Amino acid sequence: MWDVVLLPTVEFDACIPVFLPIVSVLFVVYIRQSATGEGMKLAGFSALSLVAADDGKDRVDMAHFIKVLFVVYIRQSPTMARGLFSISREYFTKLGTYDPGMDIWGGENLELSFRVWMCCGTLEIIPCSHVGHIFRKRSLFKCRTGVNVVKKNSIRLAEVWMDEYKNYYYERFNYDLGDYGDVTDRKKLRERLQCHSFDWFVKNVYPDLFVPGEAIASGEIRSKAKPMCIDSAVDNHNYHKPVNMWPCHNQGGNQYWMLSKNGEIRRDDGCLDYSGGESVIVYPCHGQKGNQEWQYREDNSIYHANTQKCMETSVDGQKLTMKTCTGIDRQIWTWKRKSPSGIIRNN
């Protein structure tokens, strides 16, 4: 019933909403349907509710259903996950379909998300709709040797849609853009559609987004004692794991960190967190300070406000620990600070 209500909206709205399903990510290949027909269990990992409508029972008044669906359940989203969405062919064509200069996959979901929002549309999640996504064991596509497809696609996206915000992204890999192709036609498409600025998107669609431009310091955090930098991934697979040191490579990536105005040492949604003992871990940023409040002090030490300890490298430079502040070289760090004028400067 829910899809019948949505289809006219997809087809006829001037500024058309793009509808998104709930996506269940499945790392399994074996799918078994329950004998009772009450749904489908996916190898014990999760269950998708695929209950068929029972004719003549529990029917809902259509007017009430529409009200509940659109007022209570539908939620807008700044971006979409992967390429799972419902859109009219006419609107998709008007928007410019996918960027033909992008390779294989990676970044196209964000590019289309920005384009929809900035050019008169919306992204709306429909909780009644579920799609199960099973990852392949291996890719069907071969990349050219030495080409980072996701990076290339993301740079095309940034060049066309992110305006001055693209510099925050480029800073993460020291502006090593490489060959990302010609984006002239995509920029003309944006002009033709008379789209909003990316600043409008941040302020109106995603106001909770952490903006790197507000960072007090950014870049690699390098130890004075040895040419080692604080290094860690910040995805959910690395939460709760100790943060370690790695030889500084000056390429950003896992060595790029920002000090927020709230005292967080962060990258994306992952923050450095310390609750006692010797190890610093990565944990989702919560904005409550406490275990995630740090100070980059004038003596270039990194101080944890809650425990009054300082970051220190181990003697061999391989580990990041927390110790009583003494001012030794293993507690001194080089990090680019932002001056009062807003310009990042070296110490």
C-alpha positions in Angstrom: 0.0 0.0 0.0 2.8 2.4 0.9 4.3 2.3 -2.6 1.0 3.2 -4.2 0.8 6.4 -2.2 4.4 7.4 -3.1 4.3 6.8 -6.9 2.2 9.9 -7.8 4.5 12.0 -5.7 7.6 10.7 -7.6 5.9 11.3 -10.9 4.3 14.7 -10.6 6.0 16.9 -8.0 7.9 20.0 -9.3 10.7 19.7 -6.8 10.6 16.0 -6.6 11.5 14.1 -3.5 13.8 11.1 -4.0 12.7 8.2 -1.8 15.2 5.9 -0.1 14.7 2.5 1.5 16.1 1.1 4.8 19.2 -0.8 3.7 20.2 -3.9 5.5 23.9 -4.7 4.8 24.4 -8.5 4.6 27.8 -10.2 4.6 26.3 -13.6 3.7 25.5 -15.5 0.6 23.1 -18.1 2.0 19.5 -16.9 2.3 16.8 -19.1 3.8 13.0 -18.3 3.8 11.2 -19.4 6.9 8.7 -22.3 6.4 5.9 -20.3 8.0 6.0 -17.5 5.5 6.3 -15.0 8.2 9.4 -13.4 6.8 12.9 -14.1 5.7 15.9 -14.8 8.0 19.2 -14.0 6.6 21.7 -16.7 7.8 21.0 -15.7 11.4 22.5 -12.2 10.8 19.3 -10.2 10.6 15.7 -10.5 9.5 13.9 -8.6 6.8 10.2 -8.3 7.5 8.6 -9.4 4.2 5.1 -10.2 5.5 2.5 -10.4 2.8 -0.7 -8.4 3.3 -3.6 -10.6 4.6 -6.5 -9.6 2.3 -9.5 -8.5 4.2 -7.7 -8.1 7.6 -6.3 -5.0 9.3 -7.0 -2.7 6.4 -6.1 0.9 7.1 -8.1 3.9 5.9 -6.1 5.4 3.0 -6.4 9.0 4.2 -5.2 8.0 7.7 -2.4 6.0 6.2 -1.1 8.9 4.1 -1.2 11.2 7.1 0.8 8.7 9.2 3.2 7.9 6.5 4.2 11.4 5.6 3.9 13.1 9.0 5.2 10.4 11.4 7.4 8.0 9.5 9.2 9.7 6.6 12.4 11.3 7.6 14.7 13.4 5.4 18.3 12.5 5.0 21.3 14.6 3.8 22.7 11.7 1.8 21.8 8.3 0.4 23.6 5.1 0.9 24.8 3.4 -2.3 22.6 3.6 -5.4 19.3 2.5 -3.9 16.6 5.1 -4.5 13.3 5.8 -6.3 13.2 8.6 -8.8 11.2 9.5 -11.9 13.1 9.0 -15.2 12.2 12.5 -16.3 13.6 14.1 -13.1 16.7 11.9 -13.1 17.4 12.9 -16.7 16.8 16.6 -15.9 19.3 16.3 -13.0 22.0 15.0 -15.4 21.8 11.3 -14.4 25.1 9.9 -13.2 28.4 11.7 -13.9 29.8 9.8 -16.9 33.4 10.8 -15.9 33.2 8.7 -12.7 34.7 5.2 -12.8 33.1 2.0 -11.5 31.6 3.0 -8.1 32.4 5.2 -5.1 31.3 8.8 -4.5 28.4 8.7 -6.9 25.9 8.4 -4.1 27.2 11.6 -2.5 27.4 13.4 -5.8 23.8 12.6 -6.5 22.7 13.5 -3.0 24.3 16.9 -3.1 22.8 17.5 -6.6 19.3 16.6 -5.5 19.3 18.8 -2.4 21.1 21.8 -4.0 18.9 21.7 -7.1 15.4 21.8 -5.7 14.9 18.2 -4.5 14.9 16.3 -1.2 16.0 12.8 0.0 13.4 11.1 2.1 13.7 7.7 3.9 10.7 5.4 3.7 10.9 3.0 6.7 8.2 0.8 5.1 10.7 0.0 2.3 13.6 -2.4 3.0 16.3 -3.6 0.6 18.9 -6.2 1.5 22.3 -5.6 0.1 24.7 -8.6 -0.2 28.3 -7.7 -0.8 30.2 -9.8 -3.4 33.2 -11.7 -2.3 35.2 -10.0 -5.1 34.7 -7.1 -7.4 33.6 -7.7 -11.0 35.5 -4.6 -12.2 39.2 -4.1 -12.8 40.8 -0.8 -12.0 43.7 0.7 -13.9 47.0 0.1 -12.1 47.8 3.0 -9.8 44.3 4.6 -10.1 42.4 5.3 -6.8 38.9 5.2 -8.3 37.1 6.5 -5.1 39.5 9.4 -4.8 39.2 10.3 -8.4 35.4 10.2 -8.2 35.4 12.2 -5.0 37.6 14.9 -6.4 35.2 15.3 -9.4 32.3 15.6 -6.9 34.2 18.2 -4.8 35.3 20.3 -7.9 31.7 20.6 -9.1 29.6 20.8 -6.0 31.5 21.6 -2.8 32.7 25.2 -3.7 35.2 26.5 -1.1 34.5 23.5 1.2 36.5 21.3 -1.2 39.7 22.6 0.3 38.9 20.9 3.6 38.9 17.6 1.7 42.0 18.3 -0.3 43.9 19.2 2.8 43.6 15.6 3.9 46.0 14.5 1.2 48.0 17.6 0.7 46.2 18.7 -2.5 47.6 15.7 -4.5 44.6 15.7 -6.9 46.0 13.6 -9.7 44.1 13.2 -12.9 40.4 13.5 -12.3 39.3 14.3 -15.8 37.3 17.2 -17.3 34.4 18.5 -15.2 33.5 21.4 -17.5 30.2 19.9 -18.6 29.2 19.0 -15.0 29.8 22.6 -13.9 27.7 23.8 -16.8 24.9 21.4 -15.7 25.0 23.0 -12.2 24.8 26.5 -13.7 21.9 25.4 -15.9 20.0 24.0 -13.0 20.6 27.2 -10.9 21.5 25.2 -7.9 22.2 26.4 -4.3 25.7 26.7 -3.0 27.3 24.0 -0.9 27.3 26.4 2.1 23.5 26.5 1.7 23.5 22.7 1.9 25.6 22.7 5.1 23.5 25.3 6.8 20.0 24.1 5.8 20.3 20.4 5.2 23.1 19.2 7.4 23.6 21.8 10.2 25.1 19.2 12.5 28.0 18.6 10.2 31.4 19.2 11.7 33.0 21.9 9.5 36.8 21.6 9.5 37.2 25.3 8.9 36.2 25.8 12.6 39.2 23.6 13.7 41.8 25.2 16.0 44.6 23.0 14.6 44.8 20.5 11.8 47.1 18.1 10.0 49.5 15.5 11.2 50.4 15.3 14.9 54.2 14.7 14.9 56.3 13.7 17.8 59.4 15.9 18.6 61.3 12.8 19.9 61.1 10.7 16.7 59.7 11.2 13.2 56.5 9.4 14.2 52.9 10.5 13.9 49.6 9.6 15.6 48.0 7.2 13.2 44.6 5.5 13.2 41.5 4.8 11.1 38.3 6.1 12.6 35.7 3.8 11.0 33.4 1.7 13.2 35.8 -1.3 12.8 38.5 0.6 14.7 36.3 1.9 17.6 37.7 0.9 21.0 41.1 0.0 19.6 44.3 1.6 20.9 45.7 4.5 18.8 49.3 4.0 17.8 52.2 5.7 16.2 53.5 5.3 12.6 56.3 6.8 10.6 55.1 10.2 9.3 54.3 10.1 5.6 53.0 13.6 5.0 50.0 12.2 3.0 47.2 12.9 5.4 44.9 9.9 5.5 45.0 8.2 8.9 47.5 10.8 10.1 45.2 13.8 9.5 43.6 15.1 12.7 41.6 18.2 13.7 41.3 19.9 17.0 37.7 21.2 17.2 36.7 24.3 19.1 35.1 21.9 21.7 38.5 20.3 22.4 38.0 17.2 20.3 40.8 15.6 18.4 38.8 14.1 15.6 38.5 13.0 12.0 35.0 12.7 10.6 32.8 11.2 13.4 35.7 9.5 15.3 37.4 11.2 18.3 40.4 10.3 20.4 39.1 9.2 23.8 40.9 8.5 27.0 39.3 7.0 30.1 42.3 5.8 32.1 45.2 3.4 31.8 47.9 3.9 29.2 46.0 3.6 25.9 44.1 6.3 23.9 41.3 4.8 21.8 39.1 5.9 18.9 35.4 6.4 19.9 32.4 8.0 18.3 32.4 11.8 18.9 29.7 12.6 21.5 30.2 16.3 22.0 30.1 16.0 25.8 33.8 16.7 26.4 34.8 14.5 29.4 37.0 11.7 28.0 37.2 13.5 24.6 38.4 17.0 25.8 42.0 17.8 24.9 44.1 21.0 24.9 47.1 21.7 22.6 49.0 23.9 24.9 51.5 26.7 24.3 54.4 24.4 25.2 53.2 22.1 22.4 52.1 19.3 24.8 48.7 17.7 24.3 46.8 17.8 27.6 43.8 15.7 28.6 41.6 18.0 30.8 39.7 15.2 32.6 42.7 13.3 33.9 45.3 16.1 33.8 47.7 13.8 31.9 49.7 14.4 28.7 50.2 12.4 25.5 53.6 10.7 25.4 55.2 8.4 22.9 56.9 5.2 24.2 60.7 5.2 24.3 60.9 3.3 20.9 58.3 5.7 19.4 55.9 2.9 18.5 53.1 3.5 21.0 51.0 6.4 22.2 50.6 6.5 26.0 49.2 8.9 28.6 51.6 10.0 31.4 52.0 12.7 34.1 53.0 16.0 32.3 56.7 16.5 32.5 57.6 18.4 29.4 60.1 15.9 28.0 60.5 15.6 24.2 58.3 12.6 24.0 55.4 14.8 25.2 56.1 17.6 22.7 54.1 17.6 19.4 54.2 19.6 16.2 50.7 20.4 14.9 49.5 23.2 12.6 47.7 25.8 14.6 45.1 28.3 13.3 46.0 31.9 13.9 43.3 34.5 15.1 42.9 35.5 11.4 41.7 32.0 10.6 44.9 30.9 8.7 46.5 27.6 9.6 50.2 28.2 10.5 53.1 26.0 11.4 54.5 26.1 14.9 
